[in-house]
Amino acid sequence: TEFAPGKGNAGGNTLYRLREGVERFLITDINQPAQSARAQSEVPVIWDLIAANPSSANQFNHVPGGMNILYMDGHVAFVRYVQGYSVYPCSDTMATKLSD
């Protein structure tokens, strides 16, 4: 698949795939298999757009506020956007950055 130069991982030209087992780099104790399964259910893979200003309809998919998040284990959760309450990637920081 072709894409613009510099739009790969870390600003490079290569786009690495996300695959089974990558969550092991995010856990602290590799000797506990339950921690690996929990990590899969907490790693967001893709999500909807969100903005701090709900009037910007082109940046806010679910008015009055929230986003669908697909996690690595395959489940999808709808997370409501509440200022001051943060569930990555549904946070004030993401909403502000995407509003620019």
Biopython code that builds the backbone (N, CA, C, O; Angstrom):
import numpy as np
from Bio.PDB.StructureBuilder import StructureBuilder

atoms = [
    (1, "THR", "N", (0.844, -1.191, 0.000)),
    (1, "THR", "CA", (0.000, 0.000, 0.000)),
    (1, "THR", "C", (0.876, 1.237, 0.000)),
    (1, "THR", "O", (1.819, 1.346, 0.783)),
    (2, "GLU", "N", (0.556, 2.161, -0.882)),
    (2, "GLU", "CA", (1.302, 3.408, -0.983)),
    (2, "GLU", "C", (0.748, 4.442, -0.011)),
    (2, "GLU", "O", (-0.466, 4.536, 0.170)),
    (3, "PHE", "N", (1.616, 5.205, 0.606)),
    (3, "PHE", "CA", (1.223, 6.327, 1.440)),
    (3, "PHE", "C", (2.314, 7.379, 1.360)),
    (3, "PHE", "O", (3.417, 7.124, 0.876)),
    (4, "ALA", "N", (1.982, 8.570, 1.845)),
    (4, "ALA", "CA", (2.900, 9.703, 1.727)),
    (4, "ALA", "C", (4.197, 9.446, 2.500)),
    (4, "ALA", "O", (4.156, 8.880, 3.592)),
    (5, "PRO", "N", (5.345, 9.852, 1.952)),
    (5, "PRO", "CA", (6.620, 9.691, 2.668)),
    (5, "PRO", "C", (6.590, 10.433, 4.007)),
    (5, "PRO", "O", (6.043, 11.531, 4.116)),
    (6, "GLY", "N", (7.183, 9.813, 5.007)),
    (6, "GLY", "CA", (7.225, 10.427, 6.325)),
    (6, "GLY", "C", (5.995, 10.179, 7.170)),
    (6, "GLY", "O", (5.894, 10.703, 8.280)),
    (7, "LYS", "N", (5.044, 9.379, 6.665)),
    (7, "LYS", "CA", (3.804, 9.103, 7.403)),
    (7, "LYS", "C", (3.806, 7.719, 8.043)),
    (7, "LYS", "O", (2.762, 7.245, 8.491)),
    (8, "GLY", "N", (4.952, 7.073, 8.092)),
    (8, "GLY", "CA", (5.068, 5.766, 8.722)),
    (8, "GLY", "C", (5.310, 5.901, 10.213)),
    (8, "GLY", "O", (5.133, 6.976, 10.786)),
    (9, "ASN", "N", (5.718, 4.802, 10.839)),
    (9, "ASN", "CA", (5.999, 4.814, 12.264)),
    (9, "ASN", "C", (7.175, 5.736, 12.574)),
    (9, "ASN", "O", (8.183, 5.732, 11.868)),
    (10, "ALA", "N", (7.033, 6.525, 13.638)),
    (10, "ALA", "CA", (8.061, 7.464, 14.111)),
    (10, "ALA", "C", (8.482, 8.440, 13.016)),
    (10, "ALA", "O", (9.635, 8.871, 12.983)),
    (11, "GLY", "N", (7.561, 8.793, 12.122)),
    (11, "GLY", "CA", (7.850, 9.758, 11.062)),
    (11, "GLY", "C", (8.686, 9.202, 9.926)),
    (11, "GLY", "O", (9.144, 9.957, 9.068)),
    (12, "GLY", "N", (8.889, 7.902, 9.907)),
    (12, "GLY", "CA", (9.682, 7.281, 8.848)),
    (12, "GLY", "C", (8.835, 6.903, 7.653)),
    (12, "GLY", "O", (7.683, 7.322, 7.532)),
    (13, "ASN", "N", (9.417, 6.105, 6.770)),
    (13, "ASN", "CA", (8.718, 5.689, 5.562)),
    (13, "ASN", "C", (8.170, 4.268, 5.646)),
    (13, "ASN", "O", (7.551, 3.790, 4.695)),
    (14, "THR", "N", (8.388, 3.585, 6.774)),
    (14, "THR", "CA", (7.910, 2.220, 6.960)),
    (14, "THR", "C", (6.750, 2.215, 7.931)),
    (14, "THR", "O", (6.810, 2.842, 8.988)),
    (15, "LEU", "N", (5.695, 1.504, 7.569)),
    (15, "LEU", "CA", (4.528, 1.363, 8.436)),
    (15, "LEU", "C", (4.501, -0.071, 8.945)),
    (15, "LEU", "O", (4.189, -0.994, 8.194)),
    (16, "TYR", "N", (4.832, -0.260, 10.232)),
    (16, "TYR", "CA", (4.870, -1.582, 10.817)),
    (16, "TYR", "C", (3.478, -2.026, 11.224)),
    (16, "TYR", "O", (2.665, -1.214, 11.664)),
    (17, "ARG", "N", (3.206, -3.308, 11.077)),
    (17, "ARG", "CA", (1.908, -3.865, 11.446)),
    (17, "ARG", "C", (1.838, -4.106, 12.950)),
    (17, "ARG", "O", (2.841, -4.403, 13.599)),
    (18, "LEU", "N", (0.632, -3.969, 13.481)),
    (18, "LEU", "CA", (0.390, -4.309, 14.871)),
    (18, "LEU", "C", (-0.068, -5.748, 14.881)),
    (18, "LEU", "O", (-1.049, -6.085, 14.217)),
    (19, "ARG", "N", (0.615, -6.609, 15.618)),
    (19, "ARG", "CA", (0.266, -8.013, 15.575)),
    (19, "ARG", "C", (0.243, -8.643, 16.957)),
    (19, "ARG", "O", (0.666, -8.044, 17.945)),
    (20, "GLU", "N", (-0.257, -9.850, 16.996)),
    (20, "GLU", "CA", (-0.391, -10.614, 18.229)),
    (20, "GLU", "C", (0.951, -10.681, 18.964)),
    (20, "GLU", "O", (1.981, -10.972, 18.356)),
    (21, "GLY", "N", (0.933, -10.418, 20.245)),
    (21, "GLY", "CA", (2.128, -10.526, 21.063)),
    (21, "GLY", "C", (2.807, -9.205, 21.380)),
    (21, "GLY", "O", (3.674, -9.152, 22.253)),
    (22, "VAL", "N", (2.428, -8.134, 20.686)),
    (22, "VAL", "CA", (3.087, -6.855, 20.927)),
    (22, "VAL", "C", (2.792, -6.318, 22.333)),
    (22, "VAL", "O", (3.551, -5.506, 22.862)),
    (23, "GLU", "N", (1.701, -6.768, 22.925)),
    (23, "GLU", "CA", (1.347, -6.293, 24.265)),
    (23, "GLU", "C", (2.350, -6.744, 25.319)),
    (23, "GLU", "O", (2.378, -6.181, 26.413)),
    (24, "ARG", "N", (3.160, -7.730, 25.022)),
    (24, "ARG", "CA", (4.146, -8.205, 26.002)),
    (24, "ARG", "C", (5.185, -7.142, 26.325)),
    (24, "ARG", "O", (5.835, -7.202, 27.368)),
    (25, "PHE", "N", (5.345, -6.164, 25.428)),
    (25, "PHE", "CA", (6.280, -5.073, 25.690)),
    (25, "PHE", "C", (5.681, -4.025, 26.631)),
    (25, "PHE", "O", (6.384, -3.117, 27.074)),
    (26, "LEU", "N", (4.398, -4.147, 26.932)),
    (26, "LEU", "CA", (3.722, -3.173, 27.772)),
    (26, "LEU", "C", (3.451, -3.678, 29.184)),
    (26, "LEU", "O", (2.932, -2.936, 30.018)),
    (27, "ILE", "N", (3.796, -4.925, 29.457)),
    (27, "ILE", "CA", (3.543, -5.467, 30.792)),
    (27, "ILE", "C", (4.838, -5.512, 31.590)),
    (27, "ILE", "O", (5.929, -5.534, 31.020)),
    (28, "THR", "N", (4.710, -5.526, 32.907)),
    (28, "THR", "CA", (5.890, -5.472, 33.765)),
    (28, "THR", "C", (6.375, -6.840, 34.220)),
    (28, "THR", "O", (7.573, -7.024, 34.434)),
    (29, "ASP", "N", (5.467, -7.808, 34.373)),
    (29, "ASP", "CA", (5.850, -9.145, 34.829)),
    (29, "ASP", "C", (5.452, -10.175, 33.782)),
    (29, "ASP", "O", (4.285, -10.555, 33.695)),
    (30, "ILE", "N", (6.414, -10.628, 32.989)),
    (30, "ILE", "CA", (6.110, -11.547, 31.881)),
    (30, "ILE", "C", (5.791, -12.953, 32.362)),
    (30, "ILE", "O", (5.377, -13.797, 31.567)),
    (31, "ASN", "N", (5.973, -13.218, 33.642)),
    (31, "ASN", "CA", (5.700, -14.552, 34.175)),
    (31, "ASN", "C", (4.240, -14.754, 34.556)),
    (31, "ASN", "O", (3.862, -15.851, 34.967)),
    (32, "GLN", "N", (3.417, -13.728, 34.431)),
    (32, "GLN", "CA", (1.992, -13.846, 34.743)),
    (32, "GLN", "C", (1.178, -13.783, 33.455)),
    (32, "GLN", "O", (0.993, -12.698, 32.902)),
    (33, "PRO", "N", (0.687, -14.922, 32.965)),
    (33, "PRO", "CA", (-0.062, -14.937, 31.710)),
    (33, "PRO", "C", (-1.351, -14.111, 31.768)),
    (33, "PRO", "O", (-1.789, -13.588, 30.743)),
    (34, "ALA", "N", (-1.955, -13.988, 32.933)),
    (34, "ALA", "CA", (-3.183, -13.199, 33.052)),
    (34, "ALA", "C", (-2.918, -11.727, 32.775)),
    (34, "ALA", "O", (-3.792, -11.021, 32.273)),
    (35, "GLN", "N", (-1.722, -11.265, 33.098)),
    (35, "GLN", "CA", (-1.384, -9.865, 32.856)),
    (35, "GLN", "C", (-1.292, -9.585, 31.354)),
    (35, "GLN", "O", (-1.627, -8.486, 30.912)),
    (36, "SER", "N", (-0.849, -10.554, 30.576)),
    (36, "SER", "CA", (-0.781, -10.390, 29.126)),
    (36, "SER", "C", (-2.180, -10.288, 28.524)),
    (36, "SER", "O", (-2.417, -9.461, 27.643)),
    (37, "ALA", "N", (-3.107, -11.123, 28.993)),
    (37, "ALA", "CA", (-4.487, -11.065, 28.501)),
    (37, "ALA", "C", (-5.136, -9.738, 28.878)),
    (37, "ALA", "O", (-5.873, -9.158, 28.079)),
    (38, "ARG", "N", (-4.870, -9.258, 30.077)),
    (38, "ARG", "CA", (-5.413, -7.971, 30.508)),
    (38, "ARG", "C", (-4.833, -6.843, 29.668)),
    (38, "ARG", "O", (-5.529, -5.882, 29.342)),
    (39, "ALA", "N", (-3.553, -6.962, 29.317)),
    (39, "ALA", "CA", (-2.911, -5.921, 28.510)),
    (39, "ALA", "C", (-3.579, -5.813, 27.141)),
    (39, "ALA", "O", (-3.755, -4.706, 26.631)),
    (40, "GLN", "N", (-3.952, -6.943, 26.539)),
    (40, "GLN", "CA", (-4.627, -6.906, 25.234)),
    (40, "GLN", "C", (-5.939, -6.148, 25.297)),
    (40, "GLN", "O", (-6.310, -5.465, 24.343)),
    (41, "SER", "N", (-6.639, -6.263, 26.407)),
    (41, "SER", "CA", (-7.928, -5.585, 26.516)),
    (41, "SER", "C", (-7.789, -4.114, 26.878)),
    (41, "SER", "O", (-8.791, -3.404, 26.961)),
    (42, "GLU", "N", (-6.559, -3.644, 27.098)),
    (42, "GLU", "CA", (-6.338, -2.249, 27.462)),
    (42, "GLU", "C", (-5.551, -1.460, 26.421)),
    (42, "GLU", "O", (-5.378, -0.251, 26.572)),
    (43, "VAL", "N", (-5.070, -2.122, 25.367)),
    (43, "VAL", "CA", (-4.282, -1.443, 24.336)),
    (43, "VAL", "C", (-5.210, -0.968, 23.222)),
    (43, "VAL", "O", (-5.747, -1.792, 22.481)),
    (44, "PRO", "N", (-5.413, 0.366, 23.086)),
    (44, "PRO", "CA", (-6.263, 0.862, 22.009)),
    (44, "PRO", "C", (-5.541, 0.756, 20.667)),
    (44, "PRO", "O", (-4.354, 1.065, 20.563)),
    (45, "VAL", "N", (-6.270, 0.315, 19.644)),
    (45, "VAL", "CA", (-5.683, 0.128, 18.325)),
    (45, "VAL", "C", (-6.131, 1.247, 17.388)),
    (45, "VAL", "O", (-5.313, 1.833, 16.679)),
    (46, "ILE", "N", (-7.423, 1.538, 17.388)),
    (46, "ILE", "CA", (-7.967, 2.586, 16.523)),
    (46, "ILE", "C", (-9.176, 3.192, 17.218)),
    (46, "ILE", "O", (-9.863, 2.519, 17.985)),
    (47, "TRP", "N", (-9.433, 4.479, 16.943)),
    (47, "TRP", "CA", (-10.528, 5.173, 17.615)),
    (47, "TRP", "C", (-11.088, 6.265, 16.725)),
    (47, "TRP", "O", (-10.479, 6.651, 15.727)),
    (48, "ASP", "N", (-12.263, 6.757, 17.105)),
    (48, "ASP", "CA", (-12.913, 7.848, 16.382)),
    (48, "ASP", "C", (-12.236, 9.174, 16.693)),
    (48, "ASP", "O", (-11.440, 9.288, 17.625)),
    (49, "LEU", "N", (-12.576, 10.172, 15.886)),
    (49, "LEU", "CA", (-12.100, 11.528, 16.163)),
    (49, "LEU", "C", (-12.874, 12.129, 17.321)),
    (49, "LEU", "O", (-14.024, 11.769, 17.571)),
    (50, "ILE", "N", (-12.235, 13.043, 18.017)),
    (50, "ILE", "CA", (-12.876, 13.757, 19.106)),
    (50, "ILE", "C", (-12.307, 15.179, 19.110)),
    (50, "ILE", "O", (-11.163, 15.399, 18.713)),
    (51, "ALA", "N", (-13.096, 16.113, 19.551)),
    (51, "ALA", "CA", (-12.646, 17.500, 19.614)),
    (51, "ALA", "C", (-13.164, 18.136, 20.894)),
    (51, "ALA", "O", (-14.172, 17.700, 21.449)),
    (52, "ALA", "N", (-12.470, 19.168, 21.360)),
    (52, "ALA", "CA", (-12.879, 19.865, 22.577)),
    (52, "ALA", "C", (-14.133, 20.700, 22.332)),
    (52, "ALA", "O", (-14.879, 20.991, 23.267)),
    (53, "ASN", "N", (-14.364, 21.085, 21.080)),
    (53, "ASN", "CA", (-15.503, 21.917, 20.722)),
    (53, "ASN", "C", (-16.507, 21.084, 19.918)),
    (53, "ASN", "O", (-16.252, 20.784, 18.751)),
    (54, "PRO", "N", (-17.646, 20.703, 20.518)),
    (54, "PRO", "CA", (-18.601, 19.853, 19.805)),
    (54, "PRO", "C", (-19.249, 20.510, 18.591)),
    (54, "PRO", "O", (-19.874, 19.825, 17.781)),
    (55, "SER", "N", (-19.110, 21.827, 18.451)),
    (55, "SER", "CA", (-19.701, 22.492, 17.280)),
    (55, "SER", "C", (-18.887, 22.234, 16.018)),
    (55, "SER", "O", (-19.366, 22.481, 14.912)),
    (56, "SER", "N", (-17.656, 21.737, 16.173)),
    (56, "SER", "CA", (-16.856, 21.417, 14.992)),
    (56, "SER", "C", (-17.235, 20.011, 14.534)),
    (56, "SER", "O", (-16.560, 19.038, 14.871)),
    (57, "ALA", "N", (-18.308, 19.912, 13.773)),
    (57, "ALA", "CA", (-18.898, 18.628, 13.380)),
    (57, "ALA", "C", (-17.942, 17.751, 12.581)),
    (57, "ALA", "O", (-18.055, 16.526, 12.610)),
    (58, "ASN", "N", (-17.008, 18.365, 11.873)),
    (58, "ASN", "CA", (-16.088, 17.556, 11.084)),
    (58, "ASN", "C", (-15.044, 16.851, 11.950)),
    (58, "ASN", "O", (-14.315, 15.993, 11.450)),
    (59, "GLN", "N", (-14.956, 17.195, 13.247)),
    (59, "GLN", "CA", (-13.980, 16.560, 14.116)),
    (59, "GLN", "C", (-14.629, 15.824, 15.286)),
    (59, "GLN", "O", (-13.926, 15.343, 16.175)),
    (60, "PHE", "N", (-15.925, 15.732, 15.298)),
    (60, "PHE", "CA", (-16.604, 15.119, 16.436)),
    (60, "PHE", "C", (-17.622, 14.128, 15.907)),
    (60, "PHE", "O", (-18.667, 14.538, 15.402)),
    (61, "ASN", "N", (-17.349, 12.844, 16.008)),
    (61, "ASN", "CA", (-18.211, 11.829, 15.417)),
    (61, "ASN", "C", (-19.464, 11.540, 16.213)),
    (61, "ASN", "O", (-20.490, 11.193, 15.629)),
    (62, "HIS", "N", (-19.413, 11.671, 17.524)),
    (62, "HIS", "CA", (-20.541, 11.291, 18.363)),
    (62, "HIS", "C", (-20.937, 12.442, 19.280)),
    (62, "HIS", "O", (-20.471, 12.524, 20.417)),
    (63, "VAL", "N", (-21.782, 13.316, 18.797)),
    (63, "VAL", "CA", (-22.287, 14.409, 19.616)),
    (63, "VAL", "C", (-23.379, 13.835, 20.498)),
    (63, "VAL", "O", (-24.223, 13.130, 19.945)),
    (64, "PRO", "N", (-23.463, 14.050, 21.794)),
    (64, "PRO", "CA", (-22.852, 15.125, 22.552)),
    (64, "PRO", "C", (-21.450, 14.851, 23.025)),
    (64, "PRO", "O", (-20.832, 15.764, 23.574)),
    (65, "GLY", "N", (-20.909, 13.694, 22.863)),
    (65, "GLY", "CA", (-19.503, 13.547, 23.206)),
    (65, "GLY", "C", (-19.099, 12.148, 23.585)),
    (65, "GLY", "O", (-19.661, 11.537, 24.494)),
    (66, "GLY", "N", (-18.126, 11.662, 22.878)),
    (66, "GLY", "CA", (-17.584, 10.343, 23.165)),
    (66, "GLY", "C", (-16.964, 9.751, 21.923)),
    (66, "GLY", "O", (-16.998, 10.345, 20.845)),
    (67, "MET", "N", (-16.398, 8.577, 22.088)),
    (67, "MET", "CA", (-15.756, 7.931, 20.947)),
    (67, "MET", "C", (-15.791, 6.416, 21.100)),
    (67, "MET", "O", (-15.798, 5.888, 22.213)),
    (68, "ASN", "N", (-15.813, 5.731, 19.966)),
    (68, "ASN", "CA", (-15.672, 4.280, 19.943)),
    (68, "ASN", "C", (-14.185, 3.967, 19.907)),
    (68, "ASN", "O", (-13.428, 4.588, 19.160)),
    (69, "ILE", "N", (-13.771, 3.004, 20.715)),
    (69, "ILE", "CA", (-12.369, 2.604, 20.766)),
    (69, "ILE", "C", (-12.296, 1.098, 20.528)),
    (69, "ILE", "O", (-12.951, 0.325, 21.227)),
    (70, "LEU", "N", (-11.500, 0.681, 19.544)),
    (70, "LEU", "CA", (-11.249, -0.731, 19.266)),
    (70, "LEU", "C", (-9.970, -1.122, 19.992)),
    (70, "LEU", "O", (-8.918, -0.514, 19.795)),
    (71, "TYR", "N", (-10.074, -2.145, 20.834)),
    (71, "TYR", "CA", (-8.921, -2.604, 21.597)),
    (71, "TYR", "C", (-8.294, -3.818, 20.937)),
    (71, "TYR", "O", (-8.914, -4.463, 20.092)),
    (72, "MET", "N", (-7.066, -4.128, 21.323)),
    (72, "MET", "CA", (-6.295, -5.182, 20.681)),
    (72, "MET", "C", (-6.939, -6.560, 20.783)),
    (72, "MET", "O", (-6.730, -7.398, 19.906)),
    (73, "ASP", "N", (-7.710, -6.811, 21.822)),
    (73, "ASP", "CA", (-8.349, -8.117, 21.944)),
    (73, "ASP", "C", (-9.610, -8.232, 21.091)),
    (73, "ASP", "O", (-10.234, -9.292, 21.057)),
    (74, "GLY", "N", (-9.993, -7.158, 20.402)),
    (74, "GLY", "CA", (-11.116, -7.192, 19.474)),
    (74, "GLY", "C", (-12.403, -6.571, 19.985)),
    (74, "GLY", "O", (-13.358, -6.439, 19.219)),
    (75, "HIS", "N", (-12.465, -6.185, 21.254)),
    (75, "HIS", "CA", (-13.701, -5.584, 21.746)),
    (75, "HIS", "C", (-13.696, -4.077, 21.474)),
    (75, "HIS", "O", (-12.645, -3.441, 21.397)),
    (76, "VAL", "N", (-14.889, -3.540, 21.334)),
    (76, "VAL", "CA", (-15.079, -2.110, 21.096)),
    (76, "VAL", "C", (-15.847, -1.533, 22.272)),
    (76, "VAL", "O", (-16.816, -2.128, 22.744)),
    (77, "ALA", "N", (-15.417, -0.383, 22.740)),
    (77, "ALA", "CA", (-16.102, 0.281, 23.850)),
    (77, "ALA", "C", (-16.388, 1.720, 23.467)),
    (77, "ALA", "O", (-15.560, 2.380, 22.840)),
    (78, "PHE", "N", (-17.575, 2.211, 23.851)),
    (78, "PHE", "CA", (-17.901, 3.618, 23.681)),
    (78, "PHE", "C", (-17.524, 4.321, 24.978)),
    (78, "PHE", "O", (-18.017, 3.965, 26.048)),
    (79, "VAL", "N", (-16.655, 5.314, 24.882)),
    (79, "VAL", "CA", (-16.203, 6.060, 26.057)),
    (79, "VAL", "C", (-16.687, 7.488, 25.923)),
    (79, "VAL", "O", (-16.400, 8.154, 24.928)),
    (80, "ARG", "N", (-17.424, 7.965, 26.922)),
    (80, "ARG", "CA", (-17.933, 9.335, 26.909)),
    (80, "ARG", "C", (-16.802, 10.306, 27.213)),
    (80, "ARG", "O", (-15.955, 10.052, 28.070)),
    (81, "TYR", "N", (-16.808, 11.427, 26.490)),
    (81, "TYR", "CA", (-15.822, 12.478, 26.718)),
    (81, "TYR", "C", (-16.341, 13.409, 27.805)),
    (81, "TYR", "O", (-17.364, 14.071, 27.635)),
    (82, "VAL", "N", (-15.629, 13.452, 28.917)),
    (82, "VAL", "CA", (-15.961, 14.330, 30.028)),
    (82, "VAL", "C", (-14.700, 15.124, 30.350)),
    (82, "VAL", "O", (-13.651, 14.541, 30.625)),
    (83, "GLN", "N", (-14.797, 16.440, 30.318)),
    (83, "GLN", "CA", (-13.611, 17.249, 30.609)),
    (83, "GLN", "C", (-13.109, 16.954, 32.017)),
    (83, "GLN", "O", (-13.888, 16.894, 32.968)),
    (84, "GLY", "N", (-11.818, 16.775, 32.132)),
    (84, "GLY", "CA", (-11.210, 16.477, 33.417)),
    (84, "GLY", "C", (-11.124, 14.986, 33.723)),
    (84, "GLY", "O", (-10.402, 14.588, 34.637)),
    (85, "TYR", "N", (-11.851, 14.151, 32.971)),
    (85, "TYR", "CA", (-11.813, 12.699, 33.162)),
    (85, "TYR", "C", (-11.112, 12.105, 31.961)),
    (85, "TYR", "O", (-11.476, 12.416, 30.827)),
    (86, "SER", "N", (-10.126, 11.267, 32.171)),
    (86, "SER", "CA", (-9.299, 10.798, 31.076)),
    (86, "SER", "C", (-9.255, 9.283, 30.982)),
    (86, "SER", "O", (-8.880, 8.606, 31.939)),
    (87, "VAL", "N", (-9.636, 8.755, 29.835)),
    (87, "VAL", "CA", (-9.425, 7.356, 29.468)),
    (87, "VAL", "C", (-8.773, 7.405, 28.095)),
    (87, "VAL", "O", (-9.432, 7.730, 27.108)),
    (88, "TYR", "N", (-7.474, 7.083, 28.023)),
    (88, "TYR", "CA", (-6.776, 7.196, 26.751)),
    (88, "TYR", "C", (-7.448, 6.335, 25.699)),
    (88, "TYR", "O", (-7.754, 5.174, 25.973)),
    (89, "PRO", "N", (-7.683, 6.849, 24.528)),
    (89, "PRO", "CA", (-7.316, 8.136, 23.959)),
    (89, "PRO", "C", (-8.400, 9.207, 24.095)),
    (89, "PRO", "O", (-8.302, 10.265, 23.474)),
    (90, "CYS", "N", (-9.415, 8.947, 24.890)),
    (90, "CYS", "CA", (-10.502, 9.917, 25.076)),
    (90, "CYS", "C", (-10.142, 10.833, 26.244)),
    (90, "CYS", "O", (-10.587, 10.623, 27.373)),
    (91, "SER", "N", (-9.334, 11.845, 25.959)),
    (91, "SER", "CA", (-8.837, 12.718, 27.007)),
    (91, "SER", "C", (-8.849, 14.175, 26.547)),
    (91, "SER", "O", (-9.006, 14.463, 25.361)),
    (92, "ASP", "N", (-8.682, 15.077, 27.494)),
    (92, "ASP", "CA", (-8.609, 16.498, 27.162)),
    (92, "ASP", "C", (-7.447, 16.784, 26.213)),
    (92, "ASP", "O", (-7.569, 17.601, 25.301)),
    (93, "THR", "N", (-6.335, 16.117, 26.432)),
    (93, "THR", "CA", (-5.149, 16.337, 25.595)),
    (93, "THR", "C", (-5.439, 15.971, 24.143)),
    (93, "THR", "O", (-5.135, 16.746, 23.236)),
    (94, "MET", "N", (-6.022, 14.800, 23.918)),
    (94, "MET", "CA", (-6.348, 14.384, 22.537)),
    (94, "MET", "C", (-7.384, 15.304, 21.911)),
    (94, "MET", "O", (-7.258, 15.668, 20.742)),
    (95, "ALA", "N", (-8.402, 15.685, 22.666)),
    (95, "ALA", "CA", (-9.451, 16.543, 22.139)),
    (95, "ALA", "C", (-8.894, 17.900, 21.751)),
    (95, "ALA", "O", (-9.276, 18.457, 20.722)),
    (96, "THR", "N", (-8.003, 18.433, 22.556)),
    (96, "THR", "CA", (-7.403, 19.733, 22.275)),
    (96, "THR", "C", (-6.462, 19.661, 21.074)),
    (96, "THR", "O", (-6.489, 20.534, 20.207)),
    (97, "LYS", "N", (-5.636, 18.627, 21.027)),
    (97, "LYS", "CA", (-4.687, 18.470, 19.912)),
    (97, "LYS", "C", (-5.405, 18.302, 18.582)),
    (97, "LYS", "O", (-4.978, 18.862, 17.572)),
    (98, "LEU", "N", (-6.501, 17.530, 18.571)),
    (98, "LEU", "CA", (-7.226, 17.299, 17.327)),
    (98, "LEU", "C", (-8.072, 18.493, 16.909)),
    (98, "LEU", "O", (-8.504, 18.567, 15.759)),
    (99, "SER", "N", (-8.316, 19.429, 17.823)),
    (99, "SER", "CA", (-9.116, 20.608, 17.496)),
    (99, "SER", "C", (-8.295, 21.656, 16.764)),
    (99, "SER", "O", (-8.851, 22.541, 16.113)),
    (100, "ASP", "N", (-6.966, 21.559, 16.867)),
    (100, "ASP", "CA", (-6.094, 22.560, 16.235)),
    (100, "ASP", "C", (-6.186, 22.541, 14.737)),
    (100, "ASP", "O", (-5.513, 23.324, 14.067)),
]
sb = StructureBuilder()
sb.init_structure("model")
sb.init_model(0)
sb.init_chain("A")
sb.init_seg("    ")
for serial, (resi, resn, name, xyz) in enumerate(atoms, 1):
    if name == "N":
        sb.init_residue(resn, " ", resi, " ")
    sb.init_atom(name, np.array(xyz, "f"), 0.0, 1.0, " ", f" {name:<3s}", serial, name[0])
structure = sb.get_structure()
